[in-house]
C-alpha cells in the first residue's frame, strides 16, 4: 500500500448540514480541493455513521479524491448518525428521494461544476444504481462496488426462492443494533438525547418486513434496477469480487446497459473495496482506476477509459482449499462483449442409476461466510465432508490443458419428490489428485419457486419433473489432472432455511440431468491488463487497544453427539474496540448462533446479540445499546423475537421487545 501525501491540490474539509425539501437535514462531511475554480462532486451516501463507523475507510478515499480535484462528499442517511429524521427500511422511497435531493443540492453549490458522480460499496453501491435509475440530471456517472441489481434473488434476504437464513437473520439483527445507536453530542450538541429517543420510538426490526414478502412481489421489485435497466442514464463502472455474493450484478449490468457507458471489473476479492489489501488479493490501484472514470465522465478527459475491454476479470487457477488466502494464483483477462463469443456452453451429462438424496440437516456448516470480509475463517474449508452428504458427479480434466470457465454454470436436474416441498443446492468443486475439494461456486433453488420467484407451487407428490437453475458466476481454471465435481444436496444450513417435510429429500435421475459449464477459449482482449499499485490517503489514526480477554473463535462448530444437534457460533468481527483521534471510545461486540438437529427441519434456530458502547470521557457521555434477535419456526410459520435495551450510563432510557409470528407461505 502506498500512502499518498502529495497531491495536485491542497485540500480542506468541513462538516455541513444538507437541507431536504421536508425540512430534515442530513449530516455531511465535504473534502474539497483548495481552488477558486468549481469542481465536480462525488457522493457516498450511507446509513453507517460518518463520524465513527466508516470514518477510517472514508479517510482513505475522500481526501484522495479531493486532492485530485473533486469535492468528495460523505452523507449519512436520515435517521442515522448525526442526520435528522427517523430511520426507515433499506432502499425505501424516502431514502432514494433524499438521495436525489442531495445530488441536486451538490450540483447547485457555487464550488461545483454541476456534474455529480456517486460511488459506494454494498448499500452505497446499490443505492447509487437505484438513484441513477431515477435519473437526476446532474448525476453523470456511478462507481458501484459489490452491489445488487436484484433485491429479491441477489441480496441478503432470499436465494433461489429460499429464505437466506444466515444473512436474513444476521443483517436484520445488525441493522436493529445500528439503527438504535445515538447521535453524537460532539456534533449535534445537547439535543442528542431527544433525537435518540425519537429515533428509538421509530425503530422497527426489518425482519418483520422481509419475512412478510416471501416471493418476488412489488416490495422487492422496488429498487431492483434489473426491472428496468434502460432507466439508468448515468455511466456505470460495476465492480465485484468472485468471493462476494453480489458479483452476478456486474455480469448483468455489462450485458444489459449500452456498452458506450458501462464497464465491468471482477477481481478475486471479498466484500471490500479492491484497494484495501484484505484477503484474497491481489489488491489493485482502485482509486486510480476510478479517477480515470471520473475524469472521463465528469471532466471530459479523453483518457482511453472507454477503450478498455467491456469486462475485465480475474481467472483463478486451481488452489488448495483454505479459509483465507493472502493472494490467489491467476491472471487478468478481458472480454470486448458480454455474453462473449469466446465463452461456449459445454454440457457434462450425468451417468448412473437414480439416487436418493436426503442430506443431513447440518449439511452446509462448511459453507463459509455469506459475506466474506477478509477475515481468517471467512471462506469455505475443504468440501470433502459436505461432498459426503451429497450426491456427487465427477468429470475428469484432461492431462494436457486446463478447463477454464467464465460466467454462470447451470444445472438441469430430473427430480422426484414424495413430499410437496424441498430445496436443492448444487456446489461446483475443484478436486485435486490428493482428494481435497475446493469450492468454486454454488447455487440453490427452492423447488416451490421452480416456475418463477414470484409464485409458490407445491411439488406434485410422487412425480418426476425437470428443474434448471444457474450457479453464481465465477472465473476459474481447473488444472490438468484434476476432477470437476458437482455435489448436489437437499439441505444447506445455515444458508438455506429448511421447511418441514424437506428432511425426506428427493430422488435424482441422472438420465435427465446435466451440468453446463461456460468454457472459455481465450480472447483477443486478454493481453496487457495491468493495474497500478494500490494507494490511499493518510490513515485516520484509530487506535485498537489490546484486551486481556481471549477472543472467541471466528467460526466454531459444536456437535452434541447424543442429541444429534449442531451449533455454529460466529463472531462477525466488524470492528471491536477502537479509540478515535477526537477522543471517542467505540466498543462493539456481536455473536451469531445457528442451531439445528440432524433430522428435524423445525429445529432450525438463529440467535444474535449485539453490545455497543459510545463513550466520550471529556463530555461525560456514555451511551450503550444492547440487542437480542431470534428466529425459530413451526410447521406454519416463522417466530421472531427482538429486544432493544438502551442506557445512558447505568440508567435504562429505552426498552422494547417485539414478538411476531409470520406465516410461511413460501421461502
C-alpha positions as CSV (number, residue, x, y, z in Angstrom):
1,X,0.0,0.0,0.0
2,X,1.3,3.4,-1.0
3,X,0.2,6.2,1.4
4,X,-0.1,9.3,-0.7
5,X,0.6,12.7,0.9
6,X,1.5,14.8,-2.1
7,X,-1.5,15.7,-4.4
8,X,-2.1,18.1,-7.3
9,X,-4.3,20.1,-4.9
10,X,-4.2,21.0,-1.2
11,X,-7.4,20.1,0.5
12,X,-9.8,21.2,3.2
13,X,-12.8,19.7,4.7
14,X,-15.9,20.8,6.6
15,X,-19.0,19.3,8.2
16,X,-22.3,20.7,6.9
17,X,-26.0,20.0,7.1
18,X,-27.8,19.5,3.8
19,X,-31.5,20.6,3.9
20,X,-34.1,18.3,2.4
21,X,-37.5,19.5,1.0
22,X,-39.4,18.4,4.1
23,X,-37.1,20.3,6.4
24,X,-35.0,17.4,7.7
25,X,-31.2,18.0,7.5
26,X,-28.7,15.3,6.6
27,X,-25.2,15.4,8.1
28,X,-22.4,15.6,5.6
29,X,-18.6,15.8,5.5
30,X,-17.1,17.5,2.4
31,X,-13.5,17.3,1.4
32,X,-12.6,19.9,-1.3
33,X,-9.6,20.9,-3.3
34,X,-8.2,24.4,-2.5
35,X,-9.1,26.2,-5.7
36,X,-11.2,29.1,-7.0
37,X,-12.5,27.0,-9.9
38,X,-15.6,24.9,-9.5
39,X,-15.1,21.2,-9.5
40,X,-17.3,18.1,-9.9
41,X,-18.8,16.5,-6.8
42,X,-18.6,12.8,-5.7
43,X,-21.2,11.4,-3.3
44,X,-21.1,8.4,-1.0
45,X,-24.5,8.0,0.8
46,X,-24.9,5.5,3.6
47,X,-26.6,4.7,7.0
48,X,-23.3,3.7,8.7
49,X,-22.2,6.9,10.6
50,X,-19.5,9.0,9.0
51,X,-18.3,10.4,12.4
52,X,-17.2,7.0,13.6
53,X,-18.1,3.6,12.0
54,X,-16.9,4.4,8.4
55,X,-14.5,7.2,9.3
56,X,-11.3,5.1,8.9
57,X,-12.5,3.9,5.4
58,X,-13.7,7.4,4.5
59,X,-10.4,8.9,5.3
60,X,-8.6,6.5,2.9
61,X,-10.5,7.7,-0.2
62,X,-12.4,11.0,0.1
63,X,-9.3,13.2,0.8
64,X,-7.6,11.3,-2.0
65,X,-10.3,12.3,-4.5
66,X,-10.2,15.9,-3.2
67,X,-6.5,16.0,-3.7
68,X,-7.2,15.2,-7.4
69,X,-9.7,18.0,-8.0
70,X,-13.1,16.7,-6.8
71,X,-15.4,17.7,-4.0
72,X,-15.8,14.3,-2.2
73,X,-18.8,14.1,0.0
74,X,-19.9,11.6,2.6
75,X,-23.5,11.8,3.8
76,X,-25.4,9.9,6.5
77,X,-28.9,8.9,5.6
78,X,-31.9,10.2,7.6
79,X,-32.3,8.7,11.0
80,X,-28.7,7.5,11.2
81,X,-25.5,9.0,12.6
82,X,-25.9,12.8,13.1
83,X,-28.5,13.3,10.4
84,X,-32.0,14.3,11.4
85,X,-35.2,12.4,10.8
86,X,-36.2,8.8,11.6
87,X,-34.8,5.5,10.2
88,X,-36.7,3.6,7.6
89,X,-36.5,0.4,5.6
90,X,-33.5,-0.2,3.3
91,X,-33.8,1.4,-0.1
92,X,-37.2,2.8,0.7
93,X,-38.7,5.6,-1.5
94,X,-37.8,8.2,1.1
95,X,-34.1,7.1,1.1
96,X,-33.9,7.4,-2.7
97,X,-35.8,10.7,-2.9
98,X,-33.4,12.1,-0.2
99,X,-30.5,10.9,-2.3
100,X,-31.8,12.7,-5.4
101,X,-32.2,15.9,-3.3
102,X,-28.6,15.6,-2.1
103,X,-27.4,15.2,-5.7
104,X,-29.3,18.3,-6.8
105,X,-28.1,20.3,-3.7
106,X,-24.4,19.4,-4.5
107,X,-24.8,20.4,-8.2
108,X,-26.2,23.8,-7.1
109,X,-23.3,24.7,-4.9
110,X,-21.0,27.6,-6.2
111,X,-18.0,25.3,-5.8
112,X,-19.5,22.6,-8.0
113,X,-19.5,22.5,-11.8
114,X,-23.0,21.0,-11.8
115,X,-21.7,17.5,-12.5
116,X,-22.0,14.8,-9.8
117,X,-20.8,11.2,-9.5
118,X,-22.0,8.6,-6.9
119,X,-20.0,5.7,-5.6
120,X,-20.2,3.2,-2.8
121,X,-19.9,-0.4,-1.8
122,X,-22.7,-2.7,-0.8
123,X,-25.6,-0.5,0.4
124,X,-23.9,2.6,-1.1
125,X,-23.2,0.8,-4.3
126,X,-26.8,-0.4,-4.5
127,X,-28.4,2.9,-3.8
128,X,-26.1,4.6,-6.3
129,X,-27.6,2.4,-9.0
130,X,-31.1,3.0,-7.7
131,X,-30.7,6.7,-7.6
132,X,-29.2,6.6,-11.1
133,X,-32.4,4.8,-12.2
134,X,-34.4,7.9,-11.0
135,X,-32.2,9.9,-13.4
136,X,-31.5,13.2,-11.6
137,X,-30.0,15.4,-14.3
138,X,-26.7,16.3,-12.5
139,X,-25.8,12.6,-11.9
140,X,-23.4,11.7,-14.8
141,X,-21.5,8.7,-13.6
142,X,-21.6,5.9,-10.9
143,X,-19.0,3.5,-9.5
144,X,-21.0,0.7,-7.9
145,X,-18.9,-1.9,-5.9
146,X,-20.3,-5.2,-4.5
147,X,-23.8,-4.1,-5.1
148,X,-27.1,-5.7,-6.1
149,X,-29.4,-5.1,-9.0
150,X,-31.9,-7.6,-7.8
151,X,-33.2,-7.1,-4.2
152,X,-35.0,-10.4,-4.0
153,X,-32.7,-13.0,-5.5
154,X,-29.3,-11.4,-5.2
155,X,-29.3,-9.7,-1.8
156,X,-29.2,-10.8,1.9
157,X,-32.8,-12.0,2.1
158,X,-33.5,-14.9,-0.3
159,X,-31.5,-17.2,-2.5
160,X,-33.2,-19.2,-5.3
161,X,-36.5,-18.5,-3.7
162,X,-35.4,-19.8,-0.2
163,X,-35.1,-17.8,3.0
164,X,-31.4,-17.0,3.3
165,X,-31.2,-17.8,7.0
166,X,-27.6,-16.8,7.5
167,X,-28.0,-13.2,6.4
168,X,-31.7,-12.6,6.5
169,X,-31.3,-13.0,10.3
170,X,-27.8,-11.6,10.8
171,X,-28.3,-8.4,8.8
172,X,-31.7,-7.7,10.3
173,X,-30.1,-8.1,13.7
174,X,-27.2,-5.9,12.7
175,X,-29.4,-3.1,11.4
176,X,-31.5,-3.2,14.6
177,X,-28.4,-2.6,16.6
178,X,-27.1,0.0,14.2
179,X,-30.4,2.0,14.0
180,X,-30.5,2.1,17.8
181,X,-27.2,4.0,18.1
182,X,-27.5,7.6,19.4
183,X,-26.4,10.8,17.6
184,X,-23.0,12.0,18.9
185,X,-23.3,15.2,21.2
186,X,-19.9,16.3,19.9
187,X,-21.5,17.0,16.5
188,X,-25.2,17.6,17.4
189,X,-25.0,19.2,20.8
190,X,-27.2,18.9,23.8
191,X,-30.2,17.8,21.7
192,X,-28.7,14.4,21.1
193,X,-30.8,12.7,23.8
194,X,-34.2,13.9,22.5
195,X,-33.2,12.9,19.0
196,X,-32.1,9.5,20.2
197,X,-35.3,8.8,22.0
198,X,-37.4,9.9,19.0
199,X,-35.3,7.6,16.8
200,X,-35.7,4.7,19.1
201,X,-39.5,5.1,19.1
202,X,-39.5,4.7,15.4
203,X,-37.2,1.7,15.2
204,X,-38.8,-1.5,13.8
205,X,-37.0,-4.8,13.2
206,X,-36.6,-5.1,9.5
207,X,-37.0,-8.9,9.7
208,X,-40.8,-8.3,10.1
209,X,-41.0,-6.7,6.6
210,X,-38.5,-9.1,4.9
211,X,-40.3,-12.3,6.1
212,X,-43.7,-10.8,5.2
213,X,-42.7,-10.8,1.5
214,X,-41.6,-14.4,0.7
215,X,-42.0,-14.2,-3.1
216,X,-40.8,-11.7,-5.6
217,X,-43.6,-9.2,-5.3
218,X,-43.8,-5.4,-5.7
219,X,-41.9,-4.8,-2.5
220,X,-38.8,-6.5,-3.9
221,X,-39.2,-5.1,-7.4
222,X,-38.9,-1.6,-5.9
223,X,-35.3,-0.6,-6.1
224,X,-34.3,-3.6,-8.2
225,X,-32.8,-1.9,-11.2
226,X,-33.0,-5.2,-13.1
227,X,-36.7,-4.4,-13.5
228,X,-35.7,-1.7,-16.0
229,X,-32.0,-1.3,-16.9
230,X,-32.8,1.5,-19.5
231,X,-33.8,3.8,-16.7
232,X,-30.1,4.1,-15.7
233,X,-28.9,7.1,-17.7
234,X,-25.5,7.6,-15.9
235,X,-22.4,5.8,-16.9
236,X,-21.7,2.8,-14.7
237,X,-18.5,1.2,-13.6
238,X,-19.6,-2.0,-12.0
239,X,-17.2,-3.7,-9.7
240,X,-17.3,-7.0,-7.8
241,X,-15.3,-9.9,-6.4
242,X,-15.5,-13.6,-7.0
243,X,-15.8,-14.1,-3.3
244,X,-18.6,-11.6,-2.9
245,X,-22.2,-12.8,-3.2
246,X,-23.2,-9.8,-5.5
247,X,-20.8,-10.5,-8.3
248,X,-23.5,-11.5,-10.8
249,X,-24.7,-7.9,-10.8
250,X,-21.6,-7.0,-12.7
251,X,-22.3,-9.6,-15.4
252,X,-25.9,-8.5,-15.8
253,X,-25.0,-4.8,-15.9
254,X,-22.4,-5.2,-18.7
255,X,-24.9,-7.4,-20.6
256,X,-27.9,-5.0,-20.3
257,X,-26.5,-1.5,-20.3
258,X,-25.3,0.2,-23.5
259,X,-21.6,-0.6,-24.0
260,X,-20.9,3.0,-24.6
261,X,-21.5,3.8,-20.9
262,X,-20.7,0.7,-18.9
263,X,-17.6,-1.2,-17.9
264,X,-17.2,-4.2,-15.6
265,X,-14.4,-5.3,-13.3
266,X,-14.4,-8.5,-11.2
267,X,-11.4,-9.5,-9.2
268,X,-10.7,-12.3,-6.7
269,X,-11.8,-10.1,-3.8
270,X,-14.2,-10.4,-0.9
271,X,-16.9,-7.8,0.1
272,X,-14.4,-5.0,0.2
273,X,-13.0,-2.1,-1.9
274,X,-10.3,-3.6,-4.1
275,X,-7.6,-1.2,-2.8
276,X,-7.8,-2.2,0.8
277,X,-5.5,-5.2,0.6
278,X,-7.7,-7.5,2.5
279,X,-7.7,-11.2,1.6
280,X,-8.0,-12.6,-1.0
281,X,-5.8,-10.5,-3.2
282,X,-4.1,-9.2,-5.2
283,X,-5.3,-5.7,-4.5
284,X,-5.2,-3.1,-7.2
285,X,-4.9,0.7,-7.5
286,X,-8.6,1.1,-7.4
287,X,-8.7,4.8,-6.6
288,X,-6.6,5.4,-9.7
289,X,-9.0,3.3,-11.8
290,X,-12.0,5.2,-10.5
291,X,-10.2,8.6,-11.0
292,X,-9.8,7.7,-14.7
293,X,-13.6,7.0,-14.8
294,X,-14.5,10.3,-13.1
295,X,-12.1,12.3,-15.2
296,X,-13.7,10.9,-18.4
297,X,-17.3,11.3,-17.4
298,X,-17.2,14.4,-15.2
299,X,-14.4,16.4,-16.7
300,X,-14.5,15.2,-20.3
301,X,-10.9,13.9,-20.3
302,X,-10.0,11.8,-23.3
303,X,-8.0,9.2,-21.3
304,X,-8.9,6.0,-23.0
305,X,-11.0,4.6,-20.2
306,X,-13.8,3.5,-22.6
307,X,-11.2,1.7,-24.8
308,X,-10.7,-0.9,-22.0
309,X,-12.5,-4.2,-22.5
310,X,-16.1,-4.2,-21.6
311,X,-15.4,-6.7,-18.8
312,X,-12.1,-7.2,-17.1
313,X,-12.0,-10.3,-14.8
314,X,-9.6,-12.4,-12.8
315,X,-9.4,-16.1,-13.6
316,X,-8.2,-18.1,-10.6
317,X,-6.0,-21.1,-11.0
318,X,-6.7,-24.3,-9.1
319,X,-5.7,-23.9,-5.5
320,X,-5.9,-25.9,-2.3
321,X,-9.0,-25.3,0.0
322,X,-8.4,-22.8,2.7
323,X,-10.5,-20.3,4.8
324,X,-8.2,-17.4,3.9
325,X,-5.8,-16.6,1.0
326,X,-3.5,-13.6,1.0
327,X,-3.3,-13.8,-2.7
328,X,-4.8,-16.3,-5.2
329,X,-2.9,-17.6,-8.2
330,X,-4.4,-16.5,-11.6
331,X,-4.4,-13.8,-14.2
332,X,-6.4,-10.9,-15.6
333,X,-8.4,-11.4,-18.8
334,X,-10.6,-9.1,-20.9
335,X,-13.9,-9.5,-22.9
336,X,-14.9,-7.0,-25.5
337,X,-18.5,-8.1,-25.3
338,X,-20.8,-9.9,-22.9
339,X,-22.1,-12.5,-23.4
340,X,-18.7,-13.3,-25.0
341,X,-18.2,-15.2,-28.2
342,X,-15.1,-16.8,-26.6
343,X,-17.3,-18.5,-23.9
344,X,-19.1,-21.6,-25.1
345,X,-21.7,-23.6,-23.0
346,X,-20.4,-27.2,-22.7
347,X,-22.7,-29.8,-21.2
348,X,-21.4,-32.5,-18.9
349,X,-24.1,-35.3,-18.8
350,X,-24.6,-37.3,-15.6
351,X,-24.3,-41.1,-15.6
352,X,-25.6,-43.8,-13.3
353,X,-28.8,-45.1,-11.7
354,X,-31.3,-42.9,-9.8
355,X,-30.0,-41.9,-6.4
356,X,-32.0,-40.9,-3.3
357,X,-30.6,-37.8,-1.6
358,X,-31.7,-36.9,1.9
359,X,-28.8,-34.8,3.2
360,X,-28.4,-34.4,7.0
361,X,-29.9,-31.1,8.1
362,X,-26.5,-29.8,9.2
363,X,-25.1,-30.0,5.6
364,X,-23.8,-26.6,4.9
365,X,-21.9,-25.9,8.1
366,X,-18.7,-25.7,5.9
367,X,-20.3,-23.2,3.5
368,X,-18.2,-20.3,4.9
369,X,-19.4,-16.8,5.4
370,X,-22.1,-15.4,3.1
371,X,-20.3,-12.0,3.1
372,X,-16.6,-12.7,3.3
373,X,-14.8,-9.6,4.6
374,X,-11.2,-10.8,4.6
375,X,-11.2,-12.5,8.0
376,X,-9.3,-15.7,8.8
377,X,-12.3,-18.0,8.8
378,X,-14.5,-16.5,6.1
379,X,-14.0,-18.8,3.1
380,X,-15.2,-22.5,2.8
381,X,-12.8,-25.1,4.1
382,X,-12.2,-28.4,2.4
383,X,-15.5,-29.6,1.0
384,X,-15.0,-33.4,1.4
385,X,-17.3,-33.6,4.4
386,X,-20.0,-31.6,2.6
387,X,-19.5,-33.7,-0.5
388,X,-20.0,-36.9,1.5
389,X,-23.5,-35.7,2.4
390,X,-24.4,-35.0,-1.2
391,X,-24.8,-36.8,-4.5
392,X,-21.6,-36.2,-6.4
393,X,-21.0,-36.4,-10.2
394,X,-17.4,-36.1,-11.5
395,X,-15.8,-35.3,-14.8
396,X,-12.0,-35.6,-15.3
397,X,-9.9,-32.8,-16.7
398,X,-7.5,-33.9,-19.4
399,X,-3.8,-34.2,-18.7
400,X,-2.7,-31.5,-21.2
401,X,-5.0,-28.4,-20.9
402,X,-6.9,-26.8,-18.1
403,X,-10.7,-26.3,-18.3
404,X,-11.2,-22.6,-18.0
405,X,-14.7,-21.2,-17.2
406,X,-16.1,-17.7,-17.0
407,X,-19.7,-16.9,-16.3
408,X,-22.6,-18.7,-14.6
409,X,-22.6,-22.5,-14.7
410,X,-26.1,-24.1,-14.8
411,X,-27.6,-27.4,-13.9
412,X,-30.6,-29.3,-15.1
413,X,-31.9,-31.9,-12.7
414,X,-34.6,-34.5,-13.0
415,X,-36.1,-34.9,-9.6
416,X,-38.9,-36.8,-7.9
417,X,-40.3,-35.7,-4.5
418,X,-42.6,-37.7,-2.2
419,X,-43.4,-34.5,-0.3
420,X,-44.8,-31.1,-1.5
421,X,-41.7,-29.1,-0.6
422,X,-37.9,-29.2,-0.8
423,X,-34.7,-27.5,-1.8
424,X,-31.8,-28.3,-3.9
425,X,-28.3,-26.9,-3.6
426,X,-25.6,-27.5,-6.2
427,X,-21.9,-26.9,-5.5
428,X,-19.2,-26.9,-8.1
429,X,-15.9,-28.1,-6.7
430,X,-12.3,-28.5,-7.9
431,X,-10.9,-31.9,-6.7
432,X,-7.2,-32.2,-6.7
433,X,-5.3,-35.5,-7.1
434,X,-4.9,-35.8,-3.3
435,X,-8.7,-35.7,-2.9
436,X,-9.0,-32.3,-1.5
437,X,-12.1,-30.4,-2.7
438,X,-12.1,-26.7,-3.2
439,X,-15.5,-24.9,-3.6
440,X,-15.6,-23.0,-6.9
441,X,-19.2,-21.7,-6.9
442,X,-22.7,-22.8,-5.9
443,X,-26.4,-22.2,-6.5
444,X,-29.7,-23.0,-4.8
445,X,-33.4,-23.5,-5.8
446,X,-36.4,-23.7,-3.6
447,X,-38.4,-26.3,-5.5
448,X,-41.7,-24.4,-5.0
449,X,-40.1,-21.5,-6.9
450,X,-39.1,-23.6,-9.9
451,X,-41.7,-21.9,-12.2
452,X,-40.7,-18.4,-11.1
453,X,-39.7,-16.5,-8.0
454,X,-43.0,-14.6,-8.0
455,X,-45.0,-17.7,-7.1
456,X,-45.0,-20.8,-4.9
457,X,-46.1,-24.1,-6.4
458,X,-46.1,-27.3,-4.3
459,X,-44.4,-30.3,-6.0
460,X,-46.7,-32.9,-7.4
461,X,-46.0,-35.7,-4.9
462,X,-44.5,-38.8,-6.5
463,X,-43.9,-37.2,-9.9
464,X,-40.7,-36.5,-11.8
465,X,-40.0,-33.0,-13.1
466,X,-37.0,-31.3,-14.7
467,X,-35.7,-28.2,-12.9
468,X,-33.0,-25.9,-14.1
469,X,-31.1,-23.1,-12.3
470,X,-27.9,-21.1,-12.5
471,X,-25.0,-21.1,-10.1
472,X,-23.2,-17.9,-9.2
473,X,-20.8,-16.6,-11.7
474,X,-17.1,-17.4,-11.5
475,X,-13.8,-17.2,-13.3
476,X,-11.7,-20.4,-12.6
477,X,-9.3,-22.7,-14.4
478,X,-9.5,-26.4,-13.4
479,X,-5.9,-27.7,-13.6
480,X,-5.0,-30.7,-15.8
481,X,-5.3,-34.0,-13.9
482,X,-8.0,-32.5,-11.5
483,X,-11.6,-33.5,-11.4
484,X,-14.7,-31.3,-11.8
485,X,-17.2,-32.3,-9.1
486,X,-20.8,-31.3,-8.9
487,X,-22.2,-32.0,-5.5
488,X,-26.0,-31.9,-5.0
489,X,-27.6,-31.8,-1.6
490,X,-31.2,-31.4,-0.2
491,X,-30.1,-29.2,2.7
492,X,-27.7,-26.3,3.3
493,X,-27.9,-24.9,6.8
494,X,-27.5,-22.1,7.8
495,X,-27.6,-20.6,4.4
496,X,-30.9,-22.0,3.4
497,X,-33.8,-22.2,5.9
498,X,-35.3,-25.7,5.7
499,X,-39.1,-26.5,5.5
500,X,-41.0,-29.2,7.4
501,X,-41.0,-32.3,5.3
502,X,-37.9,-31.4,3.4
503,X,-35.9,-33.9,5.5
504,X,-37.2,-36.6,3.1
505,X,-35.1,-35.2,0.3
506,X,-35.7,-36.3,-3.2
507,X,-34.7,-38.8,-5.9
508,X,-32.4,-37.6,-8.7
509,X,-32.4,-39.4,-12.1
510,X,-29.0,-38.9,-13.8
511,X,-30.5,-39.8,-17.1
512,X,-32.3,-36.5,-17.3
513,X,-29.6,-34.4,-15.6
514,X,-26.6,-32.4,-16.7
515,X,-24.1,-29.7,-15.7
516,X,-23.4,-26.9,-18.2
517,X,-20.1,-25.0,-17.9
518,X,-19.3,-21.7,-19.6
519,X,-16.0,-22.8,-21.0
520,X,-13.7,-20.0,-22.2
521,X,-11.3,-20.4,-25.1
522,X,-9.4,-17.1,-24.8
523,X,-9.9,-13.7,-26.1
524,X,-8.1,-11.1,-28.2
525,X,-8.6,-8.7,-25.2
526,X,-6.6,-10.8,-22.8
527,X,-3.2,-9.1,-23.1
528,X,-1.9,-6.1,-21.4
529,X,-4.3,-5.8,-18.5
530,X,-2.3,-4.3,-15.6
531,X,-3.2,-2.1,-12.7
532,X,-1.2,0.3,-10.6
533,X,-0.3,-0.5,-7.0
534,X,-2.9,0.5,-4.5
535,X,-2.6,3.8,-2.9
536,X,-4.7,5.8,-0.3
537,X,-4.6,9.0,1.6
538,X,-3.1,9.1,5.1
539,X,-4.9,6.9,7.6
540,X,-7.2,8.4,10.3
541,X,-5.1,7.1,13.2
542,X,-7.6,5.0,15.0
543,X,-6.1,3.0,17.9
544,X,-7.3,-0.6,18.6
545,X,-6.5,-1.3,22.3
546,X,-5.4,-4.8,23.2
547,X,-7.8,-6.6,25.6
548,X,-6.9,-9.1,28.2
549,X,-9.8,-11.3,27.3
550,X,-9.2,-14.2,24.9
551,X,-11.0,-13.5,21.7
552,X,-13.7,-16.0,20.6
553,X,-13.1,-18.1,17.5
554,X,-14.5,-16.5,14.4
555,X,-16.4,-19.7,13.5
556,X,-16.9,-22.5,16.0
557,X,-18.9,-25.7,15.2
558,X,-20.2,-27.6,18.3
559,X,-21.7,-31.1,18.0
560,X,-23.9,-32.7,20.7
561,X,-23.5,-36.3,19.7
562,X,-26.2,-37.7,22.0
563,X,-28.9,-35.1,20.9
564,X,-27.8,-35.0,17.3
565,X,-27.6,-31.2,17.5
566,X,-25.1,-28.9,15.7
567,X,-24.4,-25.4,16.7
568,X,-22.4,-22.8,14.7
569,X,-21.1,-19.8,16.6
570,X,-19.9,-16.9,14.6
571,X,-18.1,-13.7,15.6
572,X,-18.6,-11.4,12.6
573,X,-15.5,-9.3,13.6
574,X,-16.8,-5.9,12.2
575,X,-14.7,-3.6,14.4
576,X,-14.3,-4.4,18.1
577,X,-12.9,-1.8,20.4
578,X,-11.3,1.3,18.9
579,X,-10.4,4.8,20.1
580,X,-10.7,7.7,17.6
581,X,-8.4,10.7,17.4
582,X,-11.2,13.0,18.6
583,X,-11.4,11.0,21.9
584,X,-14.4,8.8,21.1
585,X,-14.2,5.3,22.6
586,X,-16.3,3.0,20.5
587,X,-16.8,-0.6,21.6
588,X,-18.9,-3.2,19.8
589,X,-19.3,-7.0,20.3
590,X,-21.6,-9.3,18.4
591,X,-22.2,-13.0,18.2
592,X,-24.4,-15.1,15.9
593,X,-25.6,-18.6,16.7
594,X,-27.2,-21.1,14.3
595,X,-28.6,-24.4,15.6
596,X,-30.2,-27.5,14.0
597,X,-30.8,-31.2,14.7
598,X,-29.8,-33.8,12.1
599,X,-33.3,-35.0,11.1
600,X,-35.6,-32.1,12.1
601,X,-36.1,-29.1,9.9
602,X,-38.3,-27.5,12.5
603,X,-35.4,-27.4,15.0
604,X,-33.7,-24.7,13.0
605,X,-33.0,-21.6,15.2
606,X,-30.9,-18.4,14.9
607,X,-29.8,-16.1,17.7
608,X,-27.9,-12.9,17.6
609,X,-26.8,-10.4,20.3
610,X,-25.1,-7.0,19.9
611,X,-23.5,-4.8,22.5
612,X,-22.4,-1.3,21.5
613,X,-20.9,1.5,23.7
614,X,-20.1,5.0,22.7
615,X,-18.1,6.9,25.3
616,X,-16.6,10.4,25.4
617,X,-14.9,10.8,28.8
618,X,-14.3,14.5,28.3
619,X,-18.0,15.1,27.8
620,X,-19.1,12.6,30.4
621,X,-21.1,10.9,27.7
622,X,-21.7,7.2,28.0
623,X,-24.4,5.6,25.7
624,X,-24.9,1.8,25.5
625,X,-27.0,-0.3,23.1
626,X,-27.8,-4.0,23.7
627,X,-30.0,-6.0,21.3
628,X,-31.1,-9.6,21.0
629,X,-32.7,-11.2,17.9
630,X,-34.0,-14.7,17.5
631,X,-35.8,-16.7,14.8
632,X,-37.3,-20.2,15.0
633,X,-40.1,-21.9,13.1
634,X,-43.0,-24.3,13.4
635,X,-44.9,-26.0,10.7
636,X,-46.9,-22.9,9.7
637,X,-44.6,-20.0,10.1
638,X,-41.6,-18.2,11.5
639,X,-41.4,-17.0,15.1
640,X,-39.3,-13.9,15.6
641,X,-38.2,-12.2,18.9
642,X,-36.3,-9.0,19.1
643,X,-35.3,-6.8,22.0
644,X,-33.5,-3.4,22.4
645,X,-32.2,-2.0,25.7
646,X,-30.5,1.4,25.6
647,X,-28.7,3.0,28.6
648,X,-27.3,6.4,29.3
649,X,-24.6,5.5,31.8
650,X,-26.4,3.0,34.1
651,X,-29.9,4.3,33.5
652,X,-32.2,2.4,31.2
653,X,-33.7,5.0,28.9
654,X,-35.4,2.7,26.4
655,X,-36.5,-1.0,26.5
656,X,-38.7,-2.7,23.9
657,X,-39.4,-6.3,22.9
658,X,-41.2,-7.5,19.7
659,X,-42.7,-10.9,19.4
660,X,-44.1,-11.9,16.0
661,X,-45.4,-14.9,14.2
662,X,-45.1,-14.6,10.4
663,X,-46.9,-17.3,8.3
664,X,-44.7,-19.3,5.9
665,X,-46.3,-19.0,2.5
666,X,-43.2,-19.7,0.5
667,X,-39.5,-19.1,1.1
